[in-house]
Amino acid sequence: MSRVCELTGKKAMVGNNVSHALNRTKRKFNANLVKKRFYLPEEDSWVTLKVSTSALKTINKIGISAAIKDAKSKGFLTK
């Protein structure tokens, strides 16, 4: 599975490694993802999601139910 956040859609970006002599070579900036289990009280079940750490902060702020609802409306989560 690719390294994409299931709630926000964040994925790897492409950039350059820049040496002291300003030589540039391509590199990849991966998203900071963690695999985390969340409890959904409405469904009385656990769900495992691969989310970015910034999405974890959002979940702590607005709650997992609102975050999943928002992700489904934006088309990131299809479960």
PyMOL Python script that loads the backbone (N, CA, C, O; Angstrom):
from pymol import cmd

cmd.read_pdbstr("""\
ATOM      1  N   MET A   1       0.843  -1.182   0.000  1.00  0.00           N
ATOM      2  CA  MET A   1       0.000   0.000   0.000  1.00  0.00           C
ATOM      3  C   MET A   1       0.887   1.243   0.000  1.00  0.00           C
ATOM      4  O   MET A   1       1.945   1.266   0.629  1.00  0.00           O
ATOM      5  N   SER A   2       0.445   2.262  -0.706  1.00  0.00           N
ATOM      6  CA  SER A   2       1.249   3.469  -0.809  1.00  0.00           C
ATOM      7  C   SER A   2       1.194   4.282   0.477  1.00  0.00           C
ATOM      8  O   SER A   2       0.309   4.099   1.313  1.00  0.00           O
ATOM      9  N   ARG A   3       2.157   5.179   0.614  1.00  0.00           N
ATOM     10  CA  ARG A   3       2.247   6.014   1.809  1.00  0.00           C
ATOM     11  C   ARG A   3       1.372   7.253   1.642  1.00  0.00           C
ATOM     12  O   ARG A   3       1.862   8.342   1.345  1.00  0.00           O
ATOM     13  N   VAL A   4       0.053   7.064   1.840  1.00  0.00           N
ATOM     14  CA  VAL A   4      -0.914   8.141   1.714  1.00  0.00           C
ATOM     15  C   VAL A   4      -1.783   8.150   2.962  1.00  0.00           C
ATOM     16  O   VAL A   4      -2.247   7.101   3.409  1.00  0.00           O
ATOM     17  N   CYS A   5      -2.003   9.338   3.527  1.00  0.00           N
ATOM     18  CA  CYS A   5      -2.866   9.483   4.692  1.00  0.00           C
ATOM     19  C   CYS A   5      -4.304   9.208   4.268  1.00  0.00           C
ATOM     20  O   CYS A   5      -4.770   9.743   3.262  1.00  0.00           O
ATOM     21  N   GLU A   6      -5.011   8.371   5.035  1.00  0.00           N
ATOM     22  CA  GLU A   6      -6.366   7.998   4.669  1.00  0.00           C
ATOM     23  C   GLU A   6      -7.384   9.078   5.007  1.00  0.00           C
ATOM     24  O   GLU A   6      -8.500   9.040   4.489  1.00  0.00           O
ATOM     25  N   LEU A   7      -7.040  10.030   5.850  1.00  0.00           N
ATOM     26  CA  LEU A   7      -7.988  11.083   6.219  1.00  0.00           C
ATOM     27  C   LEU A   7      -7.748  12.395   5.483  1.00  0.00           C
ATOM     28  O   LEU A   7      -8.703  13.101   5.160  1.00  0.00           O
ATOM     29  N   THR A   8      -6.488  12.731   5.214  1.00  0.00           N
ATOM     30  CA  THR A   8      -6.199  14.017   4.585  1.00  0.00           C
ATOM     31  C   THR A   8      -5.717  13.889   3.145  1.00  0.00           C
ATOM     32  O   THR A   8      -5.722  14.875   2.409  1.00  0.00           O
ATOM     33  N   GLY A   9      -5.302  12.703   2.732  1.00  0.00           N
ATOM     34  CA  GLY A   9      -4.806  12.515   1.368  1.00  0.00           C
ATOM     35  C   GLY A   9      -3.375  12.953   1.173  1.00  0.00           C
ATOM     36  O   GLY A   9      -2.901  13.012   0.038  1.00  0.00           O
ATOM     37  N   LYS A  10      -2.662  13.266   2.264  1.00  0.00           N
ATOM     38  CA  LYS A  10      -1.259  13.675   2.131  1.00  0.00           C
ATOM     39  C   LYS A  10      -0.448  12.511   1.588  1.00  0.00           C
ATOM     40  O   LYS A  10      -0.671  11.356   1.951  1.00  0.00           O
ATOM     41  N   LYS A  11       0.511  12.836   0.702  1.00  0.00           N
ATOM     42  CA  LYS A  11       1.373  11.799   0.143  1.00  0.00           C
ATOM     43  C   LYS A  11       2.763  12.367  -0.068  1.00  0.00           C
ATOM     44  O   LYS A  11       3.028  13.524   0.258  1.00  0.00           O
ATOM     45  N   ALA A  12       3.649  11.549  -0.616  1.00  0.00           N
ATOM     46  CA  ALA A  12       5.044  11.948  -0.792  1.00  0.00           C
ATOM     47  C   ALA A  12       5.167  13.091  -1.797  1.00  0.00           C
ATOM     48  O   ALA A  12       4.433  13.167  -2.782  1.00  0.00           O
ATOM     49  N   MET A  13       6.124  13.980  -1.509  1.00  0.00           N
ATOM     50  CA  MET A  13       6.453  15.075  -2.418  1.00  0.00           C
ATOM     51  C   MET A  13       7.847  14.829  -2.986  1.00  0.00           C
ATOM     52  O   MET A  13       8.643  14.097  -2.398  1.00  0.00           O
ATOM     53  N   VAL A  14       8.137  15.446  -4.134  1.00  0.00           N
ATOM     54  CA  VAL A  14       9.437  15.296  -4.765  1.00  0.00           C
ATOM     55  C   VAL A  14      10.195  16.611  -4.638  1.00  0.00           C
ATOM     56  O   VAL A  14       9.634  17.693  -4.811  1.00  0.00           O
ATOM     57  N   GLY A  15      11.481  16.490  -4.331  1.00  0.00           N
ATOM     58  CA  GLY A  15      12.313  17.679  -4.206  1.00  0.00           C
ATOM     59  C   GLY A  15      13.749  17.350  -4.564  1.00  0.00           C
ATOM     60  O   GLY A  15      14.018  16.363  -5.249  1.00  0.00           O
ATOM     61  N   ASN A  16      14.659  18.173  -4.101  1.00  0.00           N
ATOM     62  CA  ASN A  16      16.071  17.994  -4.412  1.00  0.00           C
ATOM     63  C   ASN A  16      16.905  17.877  -3.150  1.00  0.00           C
ATOM     64  O   ASN A  16      16.638  18.549  -2.153  1.00  0.00           O
ATOM     65  N   ASN A  17      17.924  17.015  -3.196  1.00  0.00           N
ATOM     66  CA  ASN A  17      19.019  17.084  -2.245  1.00  0.00           C
ATOM     67  C   ASN A  17      19.985  18.108  -2.814  1.00  0.00           C
ATOM     68  O   ASN A  17      20.366  18.020  -3.981  1.00  0.00           O
ATOM     69  N   VAL A  18      20.382  19.069  -2.007  1.00  0.00           N
ATOM     70  CA  VAL A  18      21.290  20.107  -2.481  1.00  0.00           C
ATOM     71  C   VAL A  18      22.582  20.007  -1.685  1.00  0.00           C
ATOM     72  O   VAL A  18      22.586  20.188  -0.468  1.00  0.00           O
ATOM     73  N   SER A  19      23.683  19.716  -2.383  1.00  0.00           N
ATOM     74  CA  SER A  19      24.974  19.591  -1.726  1.00  0.00           C
ATOM     75  C   SER A  19      25.578  20.959  -1.473  1.00  0.00           C
ATOM     76  O   SER A  19      25.032  21.977  -1.900  1.00  0.00           O
ATOM     77  N   HIS A  20      26.691  20.982  -0.787  1.00  0.00           N
ATOM     78  CA  HIS A  20      27.389  22.235  -0.509  1.00  0.00           C
ATOM     79  C   HIS A  20      27.851  22.912  -1.802  1.00  0.00           C
ATOM     80  O   HIS A  20      27.948  24.137  -1.876  1.00  0.00           O
ATOM     81  N   ALA A  21      28.134  22.093  -2.812  1.00  0.00           N
ATOM     82  CA  ALA A  21      28.538  22.624  -4.119  1.00  0.00           C
ATOM     83  C   ALA A  21      27.334  22.914  -5.021  1.00  0.00           C
ATOM     84  O   ALA A  21      27.490  23.169  -6.215  1.00  0.00           O
ATOM     85  N   LEU A  22      26.125  22.872  -4.433  1.00  0.00           N
ATOM     86  CA  LEU A  22      24.862  23.142  -5.125  1.00  0.00           C
ATOM     87  C   LEU A  22      24.536  22.131  -6.213  1.00  0.00           C
ATOM     88  O   LEU A  22      23.800  22.442  -7.149  1.00  0.00           O
ATOM     89  N   ASN A  23      25.082  20.910  -6.095  1.00  0.00           N
ATOM     90  CA  ASN A  23      24.652  19.827  -6.975  1.00  0.00           C
ATOM     91  C   ASN A  23      23.277  19.373  -6.501  1.00  0.00           C
ATOM     92  O   ASN A  23      23.028  19.243  -5.302  1.00  0.00           O
ATOM     93  N   ARG A  24      22.393  19.137  -7.462  1.00  0.00           N
ATOM     94  CA  ARG A  24      21.030  18.758  -7.106  1.00  0.00           C
ATOM     95  C   ARG A  24      20.721  17.354  -7.605  1.00  0.00           C
ATOM     96  O   ARG A  24      20.933  17.039  -8.775  1.00  0.00           O
ATOM     97  N   THR A  25      20.216  16.512  -6.702  1.00  0.00           N
ATOM     98  CA  THR A  25      19.748  15.176  -7.059  1.00  0.00           C
ATOM     99  C   THR A  25      18.348  15.015  -6.500  1.00  0.00           C
ATOM    100  O   THR A  25      18.026  15.557  -5.443  1.00  0.00           O
ATOM    101  N   LYS A  26      17.525  14.274  -7.207  1.00  0.00           N
ATOM    102  CA  LYS A  26      16.130  14.097  -6.804  1.00  0.00           C
ATOM    103  C   LYS A  26      16.032  13.283  -5.516  1.00  0.00           C
ATOM    104  O   LYS A  26      16.819  12.366  -5.279  1.00  0.00           O
ATOM    105  N   ARG A  27      15.053  13.638  -4.696  1.00  0.00           N
ATOM    106  CA  ARG A  27      14.764  12.883  -3.490  1.00  0.00           C
ATOM    107  C   ARG A  27      13.269  12.958  -3.237  1.00  0.00           C
ATOM    108  O   ARG A  27      12.546  13.698  -3.905  1.00  0.00           O
ATOM    109  N   LYS A  28      12.814  12.175  -2.257  1.00  0.00           N
ATOM    110  CA  LYS A  28      11.404  12.105  -1.937  1.00  0.00           C
ATOM    111  C   LYS A  28      11.188  12.518  -0.487  1.00  0.00           C
ATOM    112  O   LYS A  28      11.910  12.070   0.403  1.00  0.00           O
ATOM    113  N   PHE A  29      10.206  13.362  -0.251  1.00  0.00           N
ATOM    114  CA  PHE A  29       9.791  13.736   1.096  1.00  0.00           C
ATOM    115  C   PHE A  29       8.537  12.936   1.421  1.00  0.00           C
ATOM    116  O   PHE A  29       7.449  13.272   0.952  1.00  0.00           O
ATOM    117  N   ASN A  30       8.679  11.875   2.224  1.00  0.00           N
ATOM    118  CA  ASN A  30       7.528  11.053   2.579  1.00  0.00           C
ATOM    119  C   ASN A  30       6.686  11.732   3.647  1.00  0.00           C
ATOM    120  O   ASN A  30       7.194  12.497   4.467  1.00  0.00           O
ATOM    121  N   ALA A  31       5.396  11.441   3.624  1.00  0.00           N
ATOM    122  CA  ALA A  31       4.496  11.949   4.655  1.00  0.00           C
ATOM    123  C   ALA A  31       4.790  11.219   5.964  1.00  0.00           C
ATOM    124  O   ALA A  31       5.152  10.043   5.954  1.00  0.00           O
ATOM    125  N   ASN A  32       4.635  11.914   7.081  1.00  0.00           N
ATOM    126  CA  ASN A  32       4.878  11.326   8.399  1.00  0.00           C
ATOM    127  C   ASN A  32       3.627  10.557   8.819  1.00  0.00           C
ATOM    128  O   ASN A  32       2.712  11.123   9.417  1.00  0.00           O
ATOM    129  N   LEU A  33       3.596   9.255   8.498  1.00  0.00           N
ATOM    130  CA  LEU A  33       2.409   8.440   8.730  1.00  0.00           C
ATOM    131  C   LEU A  33       2.603   7.481   9.897  1.00  0.00           C
ATOM    132  O   LEU A  33       3.702   6.981  10.139  1.00  0.00           O
ATOM    133  N   VAL A  34       1.505   7.237  10.617  1.00  0.00           N
ATOM    134  CA  VAL A  34       1.474   6.249  11.688  1.00  0.00           C
ATOM    135  C   VAL A  34       0.219   5.405  11.513  1.00  0.00           C
ATOM    136  O   VAL A  34      -0.809   5.885  11.035  1.00  0.00           O
ATOM    137  N   LYS A  35       0.319   4.143  11.906  1.00  0.00           N
ATOM    138  CA  LYS A  35      -0.826   3.243  11.873  1.00  0.00           C
ATOM    139  C   LYS A  35      -1.462   3.282  13.254  1.00  0.00           C
ATOM    140  O   LYS A  35      -0.793   2.989  14.245  1.00  0.00           O
ATOM    141  N   LYS A  36      -2.740   3.636  13.341  1.00  0.00           N
ATOM    142  CA  LYS A  36      -3.379   3.885  14.630  1.00  0.00           C
ATOM    143  C   LYS A  36      -4.777   3.300  14.637  1.00  0.00           C
ATOM    144  O   LYS A  36      -5.497   3.352  13.640  1.00  0.00           O
ATOM    145  N   ARG A  37      -5.150   2.735  15.794  1.00  0.00           N
ATOM    146  CA  ARG A  37      -6.505   2.209  15.982  1.00  0.00           C
ATOM    147  C   ARG A  37      -7.357   3.251  16.686  1.00  0.00           C
ATOM    148  O   ARG A  37      -6.917   3.884  17.646  1.00  0.00           O
ATOM    149  N   PHE A  38      -8.581   3.423  16.201  1.00  0.00           N
ATOM    150  CA  PHE A  38      -9.521   4.369  16.799  1.00  0.00           C
ATOM    151  C   PHE A  38     -10.811   3.644  17.141  1.00  0.00           C
ATOM    152  O   PHE A  38     -11.234   2.734  16.427  1.00  0.00           O
ATOM    153  N   TYR A  39     -11.431   4.055  18.236  1.00  0.00           N
ATOM    154  CA  TYR A  39     -12.710   3.483  18.654  1.00  0.00           C
ATOM    155  C   TYR A  39     -13.838   4.388  18.185  1.00  0.00           C
ATOM    156  O   TYR A  39     -13.833   5.592  18.441  1.00  0.00           O
ATOM    157  N   LEU A  40     -14.806   3.791  17.493  1.00  0.00           N
ATOM    158  CA  LEU A  40     -15.978   4.534  17.034  1.00  0.00           C
ATOM    159  C   LEU A  40     -17.164   4.172  17.918  1.00  0.00           C
ATOM    160  O   LEU A  40     -17.718   3.081  17.784  1.00  0.00           O
ATOM    161  N   PRO A  41     -17.563   5.064  18.815  1.00  0.00           N
ATOM    162  CA  PRO A  41     -18.660   4.726  19.729  1.00  0.00           C
ATOM    163  C   PRO A  41     -20.008   4.563  19.017  1.00  0.00           C
ATOM    164  O   PRO A  41     -20.858   3.810  19.495  1.00  0.00           O
ATOM    165  N   GLU A  42     -20.226   5.254  17.881  1.00  0.00           N
ATOM    166  CA  GLU A  42     -21.491   5.123  17.160  1.00  0.00           C
ATOM    167  C   GLU A  42     -21.674   3.711  16.614  1.00  0.00           C
ATOM    168  O   GLU A  42     -22.777   3.165  16.643  1.00  0.00           O
ATOM    169  N   GLU A  43     -20.593   3.128  16.119  1.00  0.00           N
ATOM    170  CA  GLU A  43     -20.649   1.783  15.548  1.00  0.00           C
ATOM    171  C   GLU A  43     -20.226   0.716  16.543  1.00  0.00           C
ATOM    172  O   GLU A  43     -20.349  -0.476  16.261  1.00  0.00           O
ATOM    173  N   ASP A  44     -19.728   1.127  17.705  1.00  0.00           N
ATOM    174  CA  ASP A  44     -19.228   0.227  18.748  1.00  0.00           C
ATOM    175  C   ASP A  44     -18.174  -0.723  18.180  1.00  0.00           C
ATOM    176  O   ASP A  44     -18.229  -1.935  18.383  1.00  0.00           O
ATOM    177  N   SER A  45     -17.207  -0.133  17.457  1.00  0.00           N
ATOM    178  CA  SER A  45     -16.162  -0.945  16.831  1.00  0.00           C
ATOM    179  C   SER A  45     -14.865  -0.160  16.781  1.00  0.00           C
ATOM    180  O   SER A  45     -14.835   1.052  16.991  1.00  0.00           O
ATOM    181  N   TRP A  46     -13.790  -0.890  16.494  1.00  0.00           N
ATOM    182  CA  TRP A  46     -12.467  -0.295  16.317  1.00  0.00           C
ATOM    183  C   TRP A  46     -12.162  -0.258  14.834  1.00  0.00           C
ATOM    184  O   TRP A  46     -12.553  -1.154  14.086  1.00  0.00           O
ATOM    185  N   VAL A  47     -11.455   0.791  14.410  1.00  0.00           N
ATOM    186  CA  VAL A  47     -11.038   0.910  13.017  1.00  0.00           C
ATOM    187  C   VAL A  47      -9.560   1.281  13.018  1.00  0.00           C
ATOM    188  O   VAL A  47      -9.122   2.117  13.809  1.00  0.00           O
ATOM    189  N   THR A  48      -8.791   0.649  12.120  1.00  0.00           N
ATOM    190  CA  THR A  48      -7.365   0.935  11.990  1.00  0.00           C
ATOM    191  C   THR A  48      -7.157   1.804  10.760  1.00  0.00           C
ATOM    192  O   THR A  48      -7.579   1.457   9.657  1.00  0.00           O
ATOM    193  N   LEU A  49      -6.501   2.938  10.968  1.00  0.00           N
ATOM    194  CA  LEU A  49      -6.248   3.878   9.878  1.00  0.00           C
ATOM    195  C   LEU A  49      -4.771   4.211   9.809  1.00  0.00           C
ATOM    196  O   LEU A  49      -4.086   4.227  10.832  1.00  0.00           O
ATOM    197  N   LYS A  50      -4.275   4.479   8.604  1.00  0.00           N
ATOM    198  CA  LYS A  50      -2.922   4.986   8.412  1.00  0.00           C
ATOM    199  C   LYS A  50      -3.059   6.488   8.198  1.00  0.00           C
ATOM    200  O   LYS A  50      -3.462   6.940   7.126  1.00  0.00           O
ATOM    201  N   VAL A  51      -2.713   7.265   9.246  1.00  0.00           N
ATOM    202  CA  VAL A  51      -2.941   8.705   9.216  1.00  0.00           C
ATOM    203  C   VAL A  51      -1.637   9.459   9.428  1.00  0.00           C
ATOM    204  O   VAL A  51      -0.687   8.940  10.014  1.00  0.00           O
ATOM    205  N   SER A  52      -1.610  10.688   8.943  1.00  0.00           N
ATOM    206  CA  SER A  52      -0.458  11.555   9.174  1.00  0.00           C
ATOM    207  C   SER A  52      -0.542  12.104  10.599  1.00  0.00           C
ATOM    208  O   SER A  52      -1.609  12.111  11.212  1.00  0.00           O
ATOM    209  N   THR A  53       0.592  12.561  11.110  1.00  0.00           N
ATOM    210  CA  THR A  53       0.599  13.084  12.472  1.00  0.00           C
ATOM    211  C   THR A  53      -0.185  14.386  12.560  1.00  0.00           C
ATOM    212  O   THR A  53      -0.726  14.703  13.619  1.00  0.00           O
ATOM    213  N   SER A  54      -0.259  15.142  11.477  1.00  0.00           N
ATOM    214  CA  SER A  54      -1.096  16.344  11.490  1.00  0.00           C
ATOM    215  C   SER A  54      -2.576  15.973  11.550  1.00  0.00           C
ATOM    216  O   SER A  54      -3.375  16.709  12.129  1.00  0.00           O
ATOM    217  N   ALA A  55      -2.949  14.838  10.957  1.00  0.00           N
ATOM    218  CA  ALA A  55      -4.330  14.366  11.046  1.00  0.00           C
ATOM    219  C   ALA A  55      -4.649  13.915  12.470  1.00  0.00           C
ATOM    220  O   ALA A  55      -5.787  14.052  12.919  1.00  0.00           O
ATOM    221  N   LEU A  56      -3.649  13.376  13.191  1.00  0.00           N
ATOM    222  CA  LEU A  56      -3.861  13.008  14.594  1.00  0.00           C
ATOM    223  C   LEU A  56      -4.211  14.236  15.424  1.00  0.00           C
ATOM    224  O   LEU A  56      -5.077  14.174  16.297  1.00  0.00           O
ATOM    225  N   LYS A  57      -3.532  15.361  15.150  1.00  0.00           N
ATOM    226  CA  LYS A  57      -3.840  16.606  15.861  1.00  0.00           C
ATOM    227  C   LYS A  57      -5.264  17.060  15.553  1.00  0.00           C
ATOM    228  O   LYS A  57      -5.965  17.558  16.433  1.00  0.00           O
ATOM    229  N   THR A  58      -5.687  16.888  14.301  1.00  0.00           N
ATOM    230  CA  THR A  58      -7.045  17.250  13.919  1.00  0.00           C
ATOM    231  C   THR A  58      -8.057  16.357  14.617  1.00  0.00           C
ATOM    232  O   THR A  58      -9.096  16.837  15.071  1.00  0.00           O
ATOM    233  N   ILE A  59      -7.763  15.051  14.709  1.00  0.00           N
ATOM    234  CA  ILE A  59      -8.656  14.119  15.388  1.00  0.00           C
ATOM    235  C   ILE A  59      -8.776  14.477  16.864  1.00  0.00           C
ATOM    236  O   ILE A  59      -9.868  14.416  17.429  1.00  0.00           O
ATOM    237  N   ASN A  60      -7.668  14.850  17.492  1.00  0.00           N
ATOM    238  CA  ASN A  60      -7.713  15.264  18.892  1.00  0.00           C
ATOM    239  C   ASN A  60      -8.556  16.517  19.077  1.00  0.00           C
ATOM    240  O   ASN A  60      -9.171  16.709  20.126  1.00  0.00           O
ATOM    241  N   LYS A  61      -8.583  17.369  18.056  1.00  0.00           N
ATOM    242  CA  LYS A  61      -9.306  18.632  18.165  1.00  0.00           C
ATOM    243  C   LYS A  61     -10.799  18.464  17.892  1.00  0.00           C
ATOM    244  O   LYS A  61     -11.625  18.931  18.676  1.00  0.00           O
ATOM    245  N   ILE A  62     -11.155  17.797  16.782  1.00  0.00           N
ATOM    246  CA  ILE A  62     -12.568  17.722  16.391  1.00  0.00           C
ATOM    247  C   ILE A  62     -13.209  16.368  16.653  1.00  0.00           C
ATOM    248  O   ILE A  62     -14.434  16.253  16.603  1.00  0.00           O
ATOM    249  N   GLY A  63     -12.420  15.347  16.927  1.00  0.00           N
ATOM    250  CA  GLY A  63     -12.961  14.011  17.193  1.00  0.00           C
ATOM    251  C   GLY A  63     -12.874  13.120  15.966  1.00  0.00           C
ATOM    252  O   GLY A  63     -12.842  13.596  14.831  1.00  0.00           O
ATOM    253  N   ILE A  64     -12.835  11.812  16.218  1.00  0.00           N
ATOM    254  CA  ILE A  64     -12.664  10.845  15.133  1.00  0.00           C
ATOM    255  C   ILE A  64     -13.903  10.787  14.242  1.00  0.00           C
ATOM    256  O   ILE A  64     -13.776  10.635  13.028  1.00  0.00           O
ATOM    257  N   SER A  65     -15.092  10.905  14.818  1.00  0.00           N
ATOM    258  CA  SER A  65     -16.317  10.817  14.010  1.00  0.00           C
ATOM    259  C   SER A  65     -16.395  11.948  13.007  1.00  0.00           C
ATOM    260  O   SER A  65     -16.712  11.725  11.838  1.00  0.00           O
ATOM    261  N   ALA A  66     -16.106  13.174  13.459  1.00  0.00           N
ATOM    262  CA  ALA A  66     -16.155  14.329  12.558  1.00  0.00           C
ATOM    263  C   ALA A  66     -15.052  14.245  11.513  1.00  0.00           C
ATOM    264  O   ALA A  66     -15.261  14.636  10.365  1.00  0.00           O
ATOM    265  N   ALA A  67     -13.885  13.744  11.892  1.00  0.00           N
ATOM    266  CA  ALA A  67     -12.769  13.631  10.954  1.00  0.00           C
ATOM    267  C   ALA A  67     -13.082  12.613   9.862  1.00  0.00           C
ATOM    268  O   ALA A  67     -12.786  12.855   8.692  1.00  0.00           O
ATOM    269  N   ILE A  68     -13.673  11.486  10.224  1.00  0.00           N
ATOM    270  CA  ILE A  68     -14.040  10.462   9.237  1.00  0.00           C
ATOM    271  C   ILE A  68     -15.142  10.982   8.321  1.00  0.00           C
ATOM    272  O   ILE A  68     -15.111  10.739   7.115  1.00  0.00           O
ATOM    273  N   LYS A  69     -16.113  11.696   8.884  1.00  0.00           N
ATOM    274  CA  LYS A  69     -17.199  12.264   8.089  1.00  0.00           C
ATOM    275  C   LYS A  69     -16.648  13.267   7.078  1.00  0.00           C
ATOM    276  O   LYS A  69     -17.071  13.286   5.923  1.00  0.00           O
ATOM    277  N   ASP A  70     -15.708  14.093   7.513  1.00  0.00           N
ATOM    278  CA  ASP A  70     -15.086  15.082   6.636  1.00  0.00           C
ATOM    279  C   ASP A  70     -14.270  14.413   5.532  1.00  0.00           C
ATOM    280  O   ASP A  70     -14.306  14.853   4.383  1.00  0.00           O
ATOM    281  N   ALA A  71     -13.528  13.342   5.875  1.00  0.00           N
ATOM    282  CA  ALA A  71     -12.721  12.633   4.888  1.00  0.00           C
ATOM    283  C   ALA A  71     -13.601  11.950   3.842  1.00  0.00           C
ATOM    284  O   ALA A  71     -13.253  11.919   2.662  1.00  0.00           O
ATOM    285  N   LYS A  72     -14.736  11.404   4.270  1.00  0.00           N
ATOM    286  CA  LYS A  72     -15.647  10.766   3.317  1.00  0.00           C
ATOM    287  C   LYS A  72     -16.260  11.788   2.364  1.00  0.00           C
ATOM    288  O   LYS A  72     -16.450  11.511   1.179  1.00  0.00           O
ATOM    289  N   SER A  73     -16.566  12.973   2.895  1.00  0.00           N
ATOM    290  CA  SER A  73     -17.154  14.010   2.032  1.00  0.00           C
ATOM    291  C   SER A  73     -16.136  14.534   1.010  1.00  0.00           C
ATOM    292  O   SER A  73     -16.516  14.935  -0.090  1.00  0.00           O
ATOM    293  N   LYS A  74     -14.855  14.531   1.367  1.00  0.00           N
ATOM    294  CA  LYS A  74     -13.806  14.975   0.443  1.00  0.00           C
ATOM    295  C   LYS A  74     -13.355  13.853  -0.481  1.00  0.00           C
ATOM    296  O   LYS A  74     -12.630  14.115  -1.442  1.00  0.00           O
ATOM    297  N   GLY A  75     -13.764  12.597  -0.222  1.00  0.00           N
ATOM    298  CA  GLY A  75     -13.445  11.474  -1.098  1.00  0.00           C
ATOM    299  C   GLY A  75     -12.151  10.756  -0.764  1.00  0.00           C
ATOM    300  O   GLY A  75     -11.692   9.935  -1.559  1.00  0.00           O
ATOM    301  N   PHE A  76     -11.542  11.036   0.391  1.00  0.00           N
ATOM    302  CA  PHE A  76     -10.294  10.368   0.752  1.00  0.00           C
ATOM    303  C   PHE A  76     -10.537   8.996   1.351  1.00  0.00           C
ATOM    304  O   PHE A  76      -9.755   8.075   1.115  1.00  0.00           O
ATOM    305  N   LEU A  77     -11.601   8.841   2.118  1.00  0.00           N
ATOM    306  CA  LEU A  77     -11.888   7.580   2.803  1.00  0.00           C
ATOM    307  C   LEU A  77     -13.091   6.945   2.117  1.00  0.00           C
ATOM    308  O   LEU A  77     -14.152   7.563   2.033  1.00  0.00           O
ATOM    309  N   THR A  78     -12.935   5.718   1.627  1.00  0.00           N
ATOM    310  CA  THR A  78     -14.008   5.076   0.887  1.00  0.00           C
ATOM    311  C   THR A  78     -14.597   3.894   1.625  1.00  0.00           C
ATOM    312  O   THR A  78     -15.465   3.203   1.091  1.00  0.00           O
ATOM    313  N   LYS A  79     -14.142   3.649   2.842  1.00  0.00           N
ATOM    314  CA  LYS A  79     -14.638   2.484   3.588  1.00  0.00           C
ATOM    315  C   LYS A  79     -16.043   2.720   4.095  1.00  0.00           C
ATOM    316  O   LYS A  79     -16.620   1.847   4.744  1.00  0.00           O
TER     317      LYS A  79
END
""", "prot")
cmd.dss("prot")
cmd.show_as("cartoon", "prot")
cmd.util.cbc("prot")
cmd.orient("prot")
